[in-house]
Each structure stands twice: as C-alpha cells, then as structure tokens.
C-alpha cells in the first residue's frame, strides 16, 4: 500500500528501474482493479517500468474522500511523483481511458505519450451502448438492471454483482458463459465508487473541447464489435487529438488486449518504440 493524497492505494511496480514509466489505469470504477492492466501492460515490463494500481475506491485501495475525476487525476500525479518520474506514458482502457485523457489534459507537461483502449471522449457512448444492448441477439438484457448500473443507482455490492453479470455476456467477441461466470467471481465489488462515477461524473463528462490541446503522441485502440464504447467513439478521439493513430482490432469486442493479445501488444510496442524508446 502507498499513501497518496491521504488515501492508501494498492500499487504494484513491474519492470527495470530507470526505464521509461508507464502508468496504466484500470477501467470500471468499483468493478475494475489493477489485475487487468497488470496482465496487459505488464507484458511491456521487460523494457518499461509499469505502474498498476487500484484507484481510490476500487479493488483493495481505500475509499476516502471523493471519487471525482479531479481527485483520481491528482492521485495519478501523486503516483508519478512517488515513482520519481518527470514524465510518464499514460495508459488506460474503458473508464481508465477517460482518466488517461483527463490526466493528459490536466497535467500536459507530465505526459510523454498516451495509449488508449476502447474508450470514449464524452458520455454519448451510453446511448450507443443502450441501443446495442437492447438489439443484441446474444442475450435478452434486463432493462431494469441495465438502467441501475448505467445510472449509478445500484443498492449494494451484491446488487452491483448481479447487474454486472447481466451485461458481461455483451463484452467479448466470442461468448463463453463459463468465462463470464469466472469474471463475475473474480471481480472486486465496490458499489460506492461505481455509483459516484456513473451518477455524478458521467453526466458531466465531455472532453471533446480539450482533446485538440493534447500534445502527447497518442495511440487509440478499439475492438470492432465493442458494444459499450463503440468504434465511432475511438474514431472521434483520433480525429480530435492532433496526429493520433487509430488501430481497430477486427476480432475483438471490448478487450482486444485479451482477445487479440499478441497483435495488440505488438501494436503498442511498435508505437512506444517510435515515441518513447526504452
């Protein structure tokens, strides 16, 4: 545990001292944890110093104070200072992509490169996701549970787990019910952070006016059949950030870092070799 801004965060550091630092932010506040970025960005730890952590209110970290984007971005900068880096490669997928972009906008001088995966520049992805969920031929979604998880009105950790199980079959390119149940069992549930993120942060989330100011080289990756942050969201980010590079993974849903792991990892490596060589 590392104390950052008066709150203890669960942090892991992978890779050699002295290498360029990657801070990788997990998605899904109250559902996500450092396990995902550790598995994906941890592959780069042979040549980069990779920092993964449970954000305030998620995973094993404490949940003191607020769960605002301003606070979460300040926590990222606290980690940068703690690891002793003047600049970092900022990375994140899904809601972690929200925070990676927030950090690049709020702390532009601290970001040497930006790596995004399956994310959105504003909250318009929610309407797209709702339409995709209701049109899915894979499952029939319980509209009430979908509304609770999107509105941030789940009742407790058990209800969050139940709502999460409802939408998980939509995420992958290939649907595997056993894999869904394994993810349900492995997820750390923290409903307070989830509710705050979706009831307070998301209604006001819109980075489009600020993205043209991002100066860091940027890679945007997305799965072709991503239901919750569809390809058009990543296309919009790539149009708004100057000289951003967009790569679409044709046989992936929301997680090309898992479903096309080798190709996704090599794509990220190639980008970083160009813009921030180890």
N, C-alpha and C positions, 0 to 999 in steps of 0.2 A: 504493500500500500504506500502511496505517495500523497502527501498533503498538498493540495493545490487550491489556492483561494479559499482556505478554511474548510475544505471538504476532502476527505480521503478517497483517492481513486485507485482502483486496481489496475496496475500498469505492468506490461512486460516489454522488455527491450531485447531485440534479436539482431544479430549481426555484429561486425567488427567495429571496435572503437575507431573514431577518426574518419569513417566512411560518411558520405552524404546521408542526412537523416530524412527518413520518410515517416510522417505521422499519418496513420491510417485510421479513419473514423468509421465505426460500425453504423449500420442503419437501425431503423425501428426503435426509437426510444422506448424503454420499458419492456422491450422484447429482445432487442439485439444485445450483443456483447462482443468482447474482443476476440472471441473464438473465430468469427468469420474473417476479419481482416488478418488475423494470425495465420489462418490456413491459406489465404490467397496472397496477400502482400508479403507474408513470411517467406514465400518462395524466393523473394529478392534478397534475403538476408545473407546470401553468400557474398554480395558485393555492396549492400546498403545497410545502414543502421535503421532498423524498422521498429517504430514505437507503436504498440497497440494498447488500447485501454478501454475500460468500461466507463462510458460517460456518466457524469453526475446523474444519479437516479436510476441507472441501469446496471444489470449484471450484479457484480459484487461490490460496486462502489457505493459510498454513502450518498444520501439524497438530501443534503442540507440546502437551504436557500431556494432559489428559483430555478426553473428549467427553461429559461428563455434562451433564444439564440445568442443574445449578447453575452449571457453568462457562459454558455457552452463554448463560444468562441474565445472568451477570456481564459477558460480552462485549457483550451488548446495552446494558447500562447504561454500559459503557465508551464505546460509540459515542454514547450520549446525552450523556455528558459532553464527548466530543470535539467534537460538533457545537454544544455550548453551549446546550442546551435544558433548562429546568427540568422540563418535561413533554413527552411525545410521544404521538402517536397510534400505537398499536402494532398492527401488522397481520401476518397470516400465513395461509398455506394449507397444508392437509395436515399434515405434521410441523411446518411453520412455524407452524401454528395451535397445535400443542402448545406451542411455545416462546412464542408470543404470550400464551397463557393462563398459562404458567409465569411469564413476566415480570410480568404484571398481578398475580399472586398474591404473588410475591416482592418486588416494588417497587411497591406500590399507589399511593404518592404521586406516582409518576413517569408515570402513565398517565392521559391526559385522555379517551381513547376507545379502543375495541377493535374491530377489524374482522377477522372470522374467515371462512375459506372451506374447506369440505369437510374437516372435521377431527373429532376425537373427544375426549371428556373422559377416556377411560380406554383400556385395551388390549382391551376387548371387541370392538372393530371387527375384530380379526384373525380371530376365529372367524366373524364375519359375512362377511368378505372371502373366507375359505377356502370357505365354502359357496357364495358367489356365483360364485367362480372355477370350482369343480367343476361347477356347474349351468349354466354358460354354453353357449349354443348357437353362439357366435361362433367359438370355438376349443376344442381339447382341450388342456388345460393339462398340462404335465409335472409331476407331483406332486413329484418329487424336487427340481426346480429351484424350485418354489414354496416348498417347505419350507426350502431353503437360504436363500432371500432373506428369508423371514419370520423364520427362527431366527437370522439373522446369522452364518451359517457358510459364506459364500462363500469360495472359496480364494484369489482374487486379483482384480485389476481385470478381467482377461479373463473370468473366471467370473461376476463381477458383471454385466458387459455381456451375457453370454449369458442369465443369469437375468432381467435387466431386459427383454430382447427378448421373453422368454417371456410376460410378463404385460402388456406395453404394449397389446396389442390390446383389453384389457378396459376401458381408461380412458375412451374417448370415446363420445359419444352415437352418432356415425356412425363406423364403422370404415373407415379408409383405410390399407391396407397400405403405401403409399408414404410417408405421413406418419409411420407408425410407424418405418420404416427411417431417415427423416430425423432423428427424435428419438434413435434409437439412436446415430447417427453424431455428433450434436451434444452428447451428454451427457458431462460430465467425470466419470470413474470414480475413486473414492477408497474402496476396499473397507474400509480400517481403520475409518473413521468410520461407514460403514454397519453393519459387524459390531458395533461397540460399541453403537450406537443400538438395534439390534434384539436383541442378546443380553444387554445389561446394563440399558439404560434402560427398554425397553418392558415387560419382565416386572414391573417395579415401578411402572408408570405408572398413576396414578389420581388425577385432580384433583377428582373429584366432591365430596369433603368440603369443599374450599376454594372452589369456584366461587360458592357463595352469599355469600361475603365480597367478591366483586368489586364495586366501586362505580362503575367507569367505564361510561358508556353503551356498549352493545355491539350490534354488528350481526353476525348469523350468516347466512352464505350457503352454499348447497349445491345441487349438481345432482341432479335427480330420480333419475337412474339411476347415481349414484356407486356403484361396486362395492366400494371399499376403505374408505371412511368413509361408510357409507350414511346416508340421510336421518334415520333414527332416532337416530343419534349427534348430529347437529346439533339435533334436537328436544330431546334430553336436555340439551345445553348451554344452550339457550334457556330451558328450564324452571328450570335451576339458578341462572343468573345473573339477579339481580333486574332486571326491566324490559328484558331483552334482546329484540331484534327479530329474527325469523327470516324469511328470504326463500328460497323454493325455486324454482330455475330449471328449468322443465319440459322443456326440450330440451337438457339438458346432462348429461354424466357427471361426472367428477371435476374438470372445468375450465370452469365457467361463465364465468370471466374471459376465456376464449378462445372458447368455443362460442356464448355469447350476450354477446359483448364489450360492445356498446353498452348493452344493458339492465343488465348487471352494473355497468358503470362509472357509469351514471346513478343506480343504486340506492345505490352507495357515496357518490357526490357528494351526493345528497339527504340521506343520513344525516349526513354530515360538515357540511353546511351548517347542520343543526339543532344539532349538539352541539359543533362546533368550527369556527365560520365563519372563512374566510380573511380 
